[in-house]
């Protein structure tokens, strides 16, 4: 298992290096491709259509492993993610984007739309992400009931130091471009893996584009050779190590406070100094590991293939690729690790494609119109979830001794005083107001734990209403159910006493615009459906 993890990390590093160094090649083809990558980063507006797909298979598994794999395969094999995106970029720190995604997996499909509006140039950064919720999510999560959009105001969440980090990210990208431009002139793994594939007409939604094709083709042997050369070459390159130091320092800033940055920098300097001392030993260990896996096939017969199409303006208008991986458990076990386990061979294929069009064309991105009724704030949702995770609050509930008049008629309620406020049984209130102009009904969704209050509807009797209390003190537990009024969430505090829900009288009065009065001299509570609610 240890060697398998090492191997998977190696594959991941390999793909990262290939992606990073795609154009880093001393050949004419490598220079042309690198220039196209660099120019494509300057695009100010464009539309992109992307698609990713995954294929899984396995042979020679044990019966138990086969059963587990089939369950995973049923969900992931053939999974597809499609995305259509429109973006406008004014600078590294200011952009707008709109994307529609469609994901199919395990016989199910889910559609989702996302909008992003970012401007980090000011002292108060704006970074808003809006997600149009998939119907299945809104249907299964009570907190999403009636909501269409999830709003994440990342600007509010960002501290000034975090905004600085975002700016530092842009600076780091520029430094990476400078480093790669210089490194490209020195990068020569000793074999050619980028080829000029001539010209081709590329069909895009805005029409046919004539483009020049460049292809990257790598098999198992060449991938390992490329990884070995790159790791050794980077380790011996001072500029690369300086850039790596800056990158590691950046990653530390993402996770550590400014207060500890001095010690962190000191630790980093110590680490890099020790790395220089131990570098020969570390490289020797790396090369020994590469020797061990030399004859273990990690890349499938289809290899790793990328194709890039560059238009007459030097922009990449189409890119596609396929990556074919093999994980042979028996061969990994043969490397001699005692805790290696499993058998069989796993096959993983990842395909992707992307079209870029309407480059630098005039376009607009309209953000959705948000209202409290159609959207939910992510920060508030997380806060509510955290509060719900706290053990239910228990309080003393004392029987209310006050007289209660409903439209002038004395009615006896099983009501309680909790922390100085009067709480009435919800269904008792609804029943006593039924037939008035402020009547409302009450429904309960057991599965979703939702209480719904329905305006202008006669109360539906369920039994047990208006039952007298026993006059004794009770324990009230904070109600954690979602409370809706006419389908929209209502932020009311409620308590459960002996299985019944008790609401603060003034909250119900405010929700349904019912007049609530208090006569101190006679100790009388008045409920008047002919009057409007007035704050005390």
C-alpha positions as CSV (number, residue, x, y, z in Angstrom):
1,X,0.0,0.0,0.0
2,X,2.9,2.3,0.8
3,X,4.4,1.8,-2.7
4,X,1.0,2.2,-4.3
5,X,0.6,5.6,-2.6
6,X,4.1,6.5,-3.7
7,X,3.3,5.5,-7.2
8,X,0.0,7.5,-7.3
9,X,1.8,10.5,-6.0
10,X,4.4,10.1,-8.6
11,X,1.7,9.9,-11.3
12,X,0.1,13.1,-10.0
13,X,3.4,14.9,-9.9
14,X,4.2,13.7,-13.4
15,X,0.9,15.1,-14.8
16,X,1.5,18.3,-12.9
17,X,5.0,18.6,-14.4
18,X,3.8,17.7,-17.9
19,X,1.1,20.4,-17.6
20,X,3.6,23.0,-16.3
21,X,6.3,22.2,-18.7
22,X,4.2,21.5,-21.8
23,X,5.9,24.3,-23.7
24,X,9.2,24.1,-21.9
25,X,11.2,22.5,-24.8
26,X,14.1,23.8,-26.8
27,X,12.5,22.7,-30.0
28,X,10.7,25.0,-32.4
29,X,7.4,23.3,-31.6
30,X,7.9,23.7,-27.9
31,X,8.6,27.4,-28.3
32,X,5.5,27.9,-30.4
33,X,3.3,26.1,-27.9
34,X,4.8,28.0,-25.0
35,X,4.2,31.3,-26.7
36,X,0.6,30.3,-27.3
37,X,0.1,29.4,-23.7
38,X,1.5,32.8,-22.6
39,X,-0.6,34.8,-25.1
40,X,-3.8,32.9,-24.2
41,X,-3.4,34.1,-20.6
42,X,-3.8,37.7,-21.9
43,X,-7.4,37.0,-23.2
44,X,-9.8,39.6,-21.8
45,X,-13.0,37.9,-22.7
46,X,-14.0,34.6,-24.1
47,X,-16.4,31.6,-24.0
48,X,-15.3,28.1,-23.3
49,X,-17.0,24.7,-23.8
50,X,-15.4,21.9,-21.8
51,X,-16.0,18.3,-21.3
52,X,-14.4,15.7,-19.0
53,X,-15.1,12.0,-18.8
54,X,-13.9,9.0,-16.7
55,X,-13.6,5.3,-17.6
56,X,-12.8,2.6,-15.0
57,X,-12.1,-1.1,-15.4
58,X,-10.2,-3.9,-13.6
59,X,-9.1,-7.5,-14.0
60,X,-7.9,-10.3,-11.8
61,X,-9.5,-9.0,-8.6
62,X,-10.4,-11.1,-5.6
63,X,-14.1,-11.9,-5.1
64,X,-14.4,-9.3,-2.3
65,X,-12.4,-6.6,-4.2
66,X,-14.5,-7.3,-7.4
67,X,-17.7,-6.7,-5.5
68,X,-16.4,-3.4,-4.1
69,X,-15.1,-2.3,-7.4
70,X,-18.3,-3.1,-9.2
71,X,-20.2,-0.8,-6.8
72,X,-17.7,2.0,-7.5
73,X,-17.7,1.3,-11.2
74,X,-21.5,1.6,-11.4
75,X,-21.2,5.2,-10.2
76,X,-18.0,6.5,-11.7
77,X,-17.5,4.6,-15.0
78,X,-18.7,6.7,-17.8
79,X,-19.1,9.8,-15.6
80,X,-19.1,13.0,-17.6
81,X,-18.8,16.7,-16.6
82,X,-19.8,19.3,-19.2
83,X,-19.3,23.0,-18.7
84,X,-20.1,26.1,-20.8
85,X,-18.4,29.2,-19.5
86,X,-18.3,32.9,-20.3
87,X,-15.7,35.2,-18.7
88,X,-14.6,38.8,-18.7
89,X,-11.1,39.6,-17.2
90,X,-10.1,43.2,-16.6
91,X,-7.0,42.4,-14.6
92,X,-5.6,39.6,-12.4
93,X,-7.7,41.1,-9.6
94,X,-10.9,41.9,-11.4
95,X,-13.1,39.5,-13.3
96,X,-16.6,38.2,-14.0
97,X,-17.7,34.7,-15.0
98,X,-20.8,32.7,-15.7
99,X,-20.8,28.9,-16.1
100,X,-23.4,26.2,-16.7
101,X,-22.4,22.7,-15.7
102,X,-24.0,19.3,-16.4
103,X,-22.8,16.2,-14.6
104,X,-24.0,12.7,-15.3
105,X,-22.9,9.8,-13.0
106,X,-24.3,6.5,-12.1
107,X,-27.4,6.9,-14.3
108,X,-28.2,10.3,-12.6
109,X,-27.7,13.8,-14.0
110,X,-27.4,17.1,-12.2
111,X,-27.3,20.6,-13.7
112,X,-25.9,23.7,-12.0
113,X,-25.1,27.3,-12.8
114,X,-22.5,29.5,-11.2
115,X,-21.7,33.2,-11.4
116,X,-18.6,34.9,-10.0
117,X,-18.0,38.6,-9.5
118,X,-14.5,39.5,-8.2
119,X,-12.7,42.8,-7.6
120,X,-9.8,42.7,-5.2
121,X,-8.2,46.0,-6.1
122,X,-10.0,48.0,-3.3
123,X,-9.5,48.0,0.4
124,X,-12.8,46.2,0.7
125,X,-12.6,43.3,-1.7
126,X,-15.6,42.1,-3.6
127,X,-15.7,38.4,-4.2
128,X,-19.2,37.0,-4.7
129,X,-20.1,33.5,-6.0
130,X,-23.7,32.6,-6.7
131,X,-24.7,29.0,-7.3
132,X,-28.1,28.1,-8.8
133,X,-29.0,25.1,-6.8
134,X,-29.7,21.8,-8.4
135,X,-33.4,20.8,-8.0
136,X,-32.4,17.6,-6.1
137,X,-30.6,19.7,-3.5
138,X,-33.4,22.1,-3.0
139,X,-35.9,19.2,-2.7
140,X,-33.9,17.2,-0.1
141,X,-32.4,19.9,2.2
142,X,-35.0,21.7,4.4
143,X,-32.8,24.8,4.7
144,X,-33.0,25.2,0.9
145,X,-36.8,25.0,0.7
146,X,-38.1,27.6,-1.7
147,X,-34.6,28.8,-2.5
148,X,-33.1,29.0,-5.9
149,X,-29.6,30.4,-5.3
150,X,-26.8,29.9,-2.8
151,X,-24.8,33.1,-2.2
152,X,-21.2,33.0,-1.0
153,X,-19.9,36.5,-0.2
154,X,-16.2,35.5,0.0
155,X,-15.3,39.2,0.2
156,X,-16.9,39.5,3.6
157,X,-15.0,36.4,4.7
158,X,-11.6,37.6,3.5
159,X,-9.5,39.5,6.0
160,X,-7.1,42.2,4.7
161,X,-4.2,39.7,4.9
162,X,-6.1,37.2,2.8
163,X,-6.8,39.9,0.2
164,X,-3.1,40.5,0.2
165,X,-2.5,36.8,-0.4
166,X,-4.8,37.0,-3.5
167,X,-2.7,39.8,-4.8
168,X,0.5,37.9,-4.0
169,X,-1.0,35.0,-6.0
170,X,-1.1,37.2,-9.1
171,X,2.5,38.3,-8.5
172,X,3.5,34.7,-8.1
173,X,1.9,33.8,-11.5
174,X,3.9,36.5,-13.2
175,X,7.1,35.2,-11.6
176,X,6.3,31.7,-12.7
177,X,5.9,32.9,-16.2
178,X,9.3,34.7,-16.1
179,X,10.9,31.5,-14.6
180,X,9.4,29.2,-17.2
181,X,10.4,31.5,-20.1
182,X,14.0,31.3,-18.9
183,X,13.9,27.6,-18.0
184,X,12.5,26.7,-21.4
185,X,15.8,27.6,-23.0
186,X,17.6,25.0,-20.9
187,X,15.0,22.2,-20.7
188,X,16.1,19.3,-22.9
189,X,15.1,15.8,-21.7
190,X,16.9,14.2,-24.7
191,X,13.9,13.2,-26.7
192,X,11.2,14.9,-28.7
193,X,7.6,14.7,-27.4
194,X,6.0,17.7,-29.1
195,X,5.3,17.5,-32.8
196,X,3.9,19.8,-35.4
197,X,0.7,18.2,-36.7
198,X,0.0,20.7,-39.5
199,X,-3.2,22.7,-39.9
200,X,-6.9,21.9,-39.3
201,X,-10.2,23.6,-39.5
202,X,-11.7,23.8,-36.0
203,X,-15.5,24.1,-35.7
204,X,-16.6,26.4,-33.0
205,X,-20.1,27.9,-32.1
206,X,-19.0,31.2,-33.8
207,X,-17.8,29.5,-37.0
208,X,-14.9,27.5,-38.4
209,X,-11.4,28.6,-37.4
210,X,-8.2,27.6,-39.2
211,X,-5.6,26.5,-36.7
212,X,-2.2,25.0,-36.4
213,X,-2.0,21.8,-34.4
214,X,0.7,20.7,-31.9
215,X,0.6,17.3,-30.3
216,X,2.2,15.8,-27.2
217,X,2.5,12.0,-27.1
218,X,4.0,10.1,-24.2
219,X,4.1,6.4,-23.4
220,X,5.1,4.7,-20.1
221,X,8.8,4.8,-20.8
222,X,8.8,8.5,-21.9
223,X,6.7,9.6,-19.0
224,X,9.2,8.1,-16.5
225,X,12.1,9.5,-18.5
226,X,10.5,12.9,-18.4
227,X,9.8,12.8,-14.7
228,X,13.3,11.6,-13.9
229,X,14.9,14.3,-16.0
230,X,12.7,17.1,-14.7
231,X,13.1,16.3,-11.0
232,X,16.9,16.0,-11.3
233,X,17.2,19.0,-13.5
234,X,15.0,21.2,-11.3
235,X,16.9,20.2,-8.2
236,X,20.2,21.3,-9.7
237,X,18.8,24.6,-11.0
238,X,19.3,27.5,-8.6
239,X,16.5,29.6,-10.2
240,X,14.1,26.7,-9.8
241,X,15.0,26.3,-6.2
242,X,14.6,30.0,-5.5
243,X,11.1,29.9,-7.1
244,X,10.3,26.7,-5.1
245,X,11.3,28.6,-1.9
246,X,9.0,31.5,-2.8
247,X,6.2,29.1,-3.7
248,X,6.5,27.2,-0.4
249,X,6.6,30.5,1.5
250,X,3.3,31.4,-0.3
251,X,1.7,28.2,0.8
252,X,2.7,28.9,4.3
253,X,1.0,32.3,4.1
254,X,-2.2,30.6,3.2
255,X,-2.3,28.6,6.4
256,X,-0.4,30.6,9.0
257,X,-1.1,33.9,10.6
258,X,1.0,37.0,10.1
259,X,2.2,36.8,13.7
260,X,4.0,33.6,13.0
261,X,5.4,34.5,9.6
262,X,8.8,35.5,10.9
263,X,9.4,32.1,12.5
264,X,7.9,30.4,9.4
265,X,10.4,32.2,7.2
266,X,13.2,31.1,9.5
267,X,12.0,27.5,9.4
268,X,11.8,27.7,5.6
269,X,15.3,29.0,5.3
270,X,16.5,26.2,7.6
271,X,14.6,23.6,5.5
272,X,16.1,24.8,2.2
273,X,19.5,24.9,3.7
274,X,19.1,21.3,4.9
275,X,17.8,20.3,1.5
276,X,20.9,21.6,-0.2
277,X,23.0,19.5,2.2
278,X,20.9,16.4,1.8
279,X,20.1,16.9,-1.9
280,X,22.6,14.2,-3.2
281,X,21.1,11.7,-0.8
282,X,17.5,12.6,-1.7
283,X,18.1,12.5,-5.4
284,X,19.8,9.1,-5.1
285,X,16.8,7.8,-3.2
286,X,14.5,9.2,-5.9
287,X,16.5,7.7,-8.7
288,X,16.5,4.3,-7.0
289,X,12.8,4.4,-6.7
290,X,12.5,5.3,-10.4
291,X,14.8,2.3,-11.2
292,X,12.4,0.0,-9.2
293,X,9.3,1.1,-11.2
294,X,11.1,1.2,-14.6
295,X,9.5,-2.1,-15.6
296,X,6.2,-1.6,-13.8
297,X,3.7,-0.3,-16.3
298,X,1.9,2.8,-15.0
299,X,0.8,4.4,-18.3
300,X,-1.6,2.3,-20.4
301,X,-1.3,1.4,-24.1
302,X,-3.1,4.5,-25.2
303,X,-0.5,6.6,-23.3
304,X,-0.8,10.3,-22.5
305,X,-1.9,12.5,-25.5
306,X,-2.6,16.2,-25.7
307,X,-3.5,18.2,-28.8
308,X,-3.5,22.0,-29.0
309,X,-4.9,24.1,-31.8
310,X,-3.5,27.7,-32.2
311,X,-5.4,30.2,-34.4
312,X,-3.8,32.8,-36.6
313,X,-3.8,35.3,-33.7
314,X,-1.7,33.0,-31.6
315,X,-4.5,31.9,-29.2
316,X,-5.2,28.3,-28.2
317,X,-8.8,27.8,-29.5
318,X,-9.0,24.1,-28.9
319,X,-7.3,21.6,-26.6
320,X,-8.0,18.0,-25.9
321,X,-6.3,15.1,-24.2
322,X,-6.5,11.5,-23.0
323,X,-4.6,10.0,-20.1
324,X,-4.5,6.2,-19.7
325,X,-3.3,4.8,-16.4
326,X,-2.6,1.2,-15.1
327,X,-2.3,0.2,-11.5
328,X,-1.0,-3.3,-11.2
329,X,-1.2,-4.4,-7.6
330,X,0.8,-7.5,-7.9
331,X,3.7,-5.7,-9.5
332,X,3.6,-3.0,-6.9
333,X,3.7,-5.7,-4.2
334,X,6.7,-7.3,-5.9
335,X,8.7,-4.2,-5.0
336,X,9.1,-5.7,-1.6
337,X,6.9,-3.7,0.7
338,X,5.7,-6.0,3.5
339,X,2.4,-4.1,3.9
340,X,1.5,-4.1,0.2
341,X,-1.9,-5.6,-0.2
342,X,-4.5,-6.4,-2.9
343,X,-4.4,-8.0,-6.3
344,X,-5.6,-7.4,-9.8
345,X,-5.0,-4.6,-12.3
346,X,-7.0,-1.3,-12.3
347,X,-7.4,0.7,-15.5
348,X,-8.3,4.5,-15.4
349,X,-8.8,6.7,-18.5
350,X,-9.5,10.4,-18.3
351,X,-10.5,12.3,-21.4
352,X,-11.0,16.1,-21.8
353,X,-11.7,18.7,-24.4
354,X,-12.1,22.4,-24.5
355,X,-13.1,25.0,-27.2
356,X,-12.4,28.7,-26.8
357,X,-14.3,31.2,-28.9
358,X,-15.5,34.7,-29.1
359,X,-12.1,35.7,-27.9
360,X,-11.8,39.4,-26.9
361,X,-15.4,40.0,-28.2
362,X,-17.8,42.4,-26.5
363,X,-19.9,40.5,-24.0
364,X,-21.9,41.0,-20.9
365,X,-22.5,38.8,-17.8
366,X,-25.7,39.4,-15.9
367,X,-25.7,38.4,-12.3
368,X,-29.0,36.9,-11.0
369,X,-31.4,39.2,-9.2
370,X,-31.4,38.1,-5.6
371,X,-34.1,38.4,-3.0
372,X,-34.4,37.1,0.5
373,X,-37.2,34.8,-0.9
374,X,-35.2,33.2,-3.7
375,X,-31.7,33.0,-2.1
376,X,-29.9,31.8,1.0
377,X,-26.6,33.1,2.3
378,X,-23.9,30.5,2.7
379,X,-22.4,32.2,5.8
380,X,-25.9,32.2,7.5
381,X,-26.5,28.6,6.5
382,X,-23.2,27.5,8.1
383,X,-24.0,29.6,11.2
384,X,-27.4,27.9,11.4
385,X,-25.9,24.5,11.0
386,X,-23.3,25.2,13.7
387,X,-26.1,26.3,16.0
388,X,-28.1,23.2,15.2
389,X,-25.2,21.1,16.2
390,X,-25.1,22.6,19.7
391,X,-27.0,20.5,22.2
392,X,-30.6,21.7,22.5
393,X,-31.0,24.5,25.1
394,X,-33.2,23.6,28.1
395,X,-35.0,26.2,30.1
396,X,-37.5,26.5,32.9
397,X,-41.1,27.1,31.7
398,X,-43.5,28.5,34.3
399,X,-47.3,28.4,33.7
400,X,-48.6,31.8,32.6
401,X,-51.0,33.2,35.3
402,X,-52.2,36.1,33.0
403,X,-55.7,36.3,31.7
404,X,-56.0,36.1,27.9
405,X,-58.6,37.8,25.8
406,X,-59.0,36.9,22.1
407,X,-61.0,39.7,20.4
408,X,-62.4,40.5,23.8
409,X,-63.4,37.0,24.7
410,X,-61.7,35.2,27.6
411,X,-60.0,32.0,26.6
412,X,-57.9,29.6,28.7
413,X,-54.6,28.7,27.2
414,X,-51.9,26.2,28.3
415,X,-49.2,28.9,28.1
416,X,-45.8,29.4,29.7
417,X,-43.4,32.1,30.7
418,X,-39.9,31.4,29.5
419,X,-37.2,34.0,30.3
420,X,-39.8,36.7,30.8
421,X,-41.7,36.1,27.5
422,X,-45.1,34.4,27.0
423,X,-45.1,31.3,24.9
424,X,-48.3,29.8,23.6
425,X,-49.0,26.3,22.1
426,X,-48.9,26.9,18.3
427,X,-52.0,24.8,17.5
428,X,-54.0,26.4,20.4
429,X,-53.3,29.8,18.9
430,X,-54.2,28.7,15.4
431,X,-57.4,27.1,16.6
432,X,-58.5,30.1,18.6
433,X,-57.9,32.5,15.6
434,X,-59.6,30.2,13.0
435,X,-62.4,32.0,11.3
436,X,-60.9,35.5,11.8
437,X,-59.3,37.6,9.2
438,X,-55.8,36.7,10.7
439,X,-56.4,32.9,10.7
440,X,-53.7,30.5,9.8
441,X,-53.2,26.7,9.5
442,X,-50.4,24.6,10.7
443,X,-48.8,21.6,8.9
444,X,-46.0,19.3,9.9
445,X,-43.6,17.4,7.6
446,X,-42.3,14.6,9.7
447,X,-39.7,13.4,7.1
448,X,-38.1,16.9,6.7
449,X,-38.8,18.2,10.2
450,X,-40.6,21.3,8.8
451,X,-43.3,23.4,10.5
452,X,-45.3,25.3,7.9
453,X,-47.6,28.1,8.8
454,X,-50.2,28.8,6.1
455,X,-51.9,32.3,6.0
456,X,-55.6,32.9,5.4
457,X,-56.6,29.3,5.9
458,X,-58.9,27.8,8.5
459,X,-57.1,25.7,11.0
460,X,-57.2,21.9,10.5
461,X,-57.9,20.2,13.9
462,X,-55.6,17.2,14.6
463,X,-56.8,16.6,18.2
464,X,-55.5,17.6,21.6
465,X,-56.0,21.4,21.0
466,X,-56.9,23.6,24.0
467,X,-56.1,20.9,26.5
468,X,-55.6,22.5,30.0
469,X,-52.2,22.4,31.6
470,X,-51.6,20.9,35.1
471,X,-50.2,24.2,36.5
472,X,-46.7,22.7,37.1
473,X,-43.3,23.9,36.0
474,X,-42.0,22.3,32.8
475,X,-38.7,21.9,31.0
476,X,-38.6,23.7,27.6
477,X,-36.2,22.5,24.9
478,X,-35.2,24.8,22.1
479,X,-37.0,23.7,18.9
480,X,-34.6,22.9,16.0
481,X,-37.2,22.3,13.3
482,X,-37.3,24.5,10.2
483,X,-40.2,27.0,10.4
484,X,-41.8,28.2,7.2
485,X,-44.5,30.8,6.6
486,X,-46.3,30.2,3.3
487,X,-43.3,28.2,2.1
488,X,-40.6,30.8,3.1
489,X,-38.3,30.3,6.1
490,X,-39.3,32.3,9.1
491,X,-36.5,32.9,11.8
492,X,-38.6,32.3,14.9
493,X,-37.5,31.0,18.3
494,X,-39.7,28.2,19.6
495,X,-39.6,25.6,22.4
496,X,-40.9,22.1,22.7
497,X,-42.7,21.2,25.9
498,X,-44.1,17.6,26.3
499,X,-44.0,17.1,22.5
500,X,-45.9,20.3,21.7
501,X,-44.4,23.5,20.0
502,X,-44.7,26.7,21.9
503,X,-44.1,30.1,20.1
504,X,-43.5,33.5,21.5
505,X,-46.9,35.3,21.3
506,X,-45.4,38.5,19.9
507,X,-43.5,36.6,17.2
508,X,-46.8,35.2,15.9
509,X,-48.4,38.6,16.3
510,X,-45.7,40.2,14.2
511,X,-45.7,37.3,11.6
512,X,-49.4,37.6,10.9
513,X,-49.9,41.3,11.8
514,X,-52.1,40.6,14.9
515,X,-52.5,43.2,17.6
516,X,-51.0,42.2,20.9
517,X,-51.6,44.2,24.1
518,X,-50.7,44.0,27.8
519,X,-52.7,45.5,30.6
520,X,-50.4,45.8,33.6
521,X,-53.1,46.8,36.0
522,X,-55.3,43.7,35.3
523,X,-52.6,41.4,34.2
524,X,-54.4,40.8,30.9
525,X,-53.0,39.8,27.5
526,X,-55.0,41.0,24.6
527,X,-55.1,39.3,21.1
528,X,-56.9,41.5,18.6
529,X,-57.3,40.3,15.0
530,X,-58.9,43.6,14.0
531,X,-55.8,45.6,15.0
532,X,-52.3,45.7,13.5
533,X,-49.2,44.5,15.3
534,X,-47.3,47.3,17.1
535,X,-43.8,46.9,18.6
536,X,-43.9,47.3,22.4
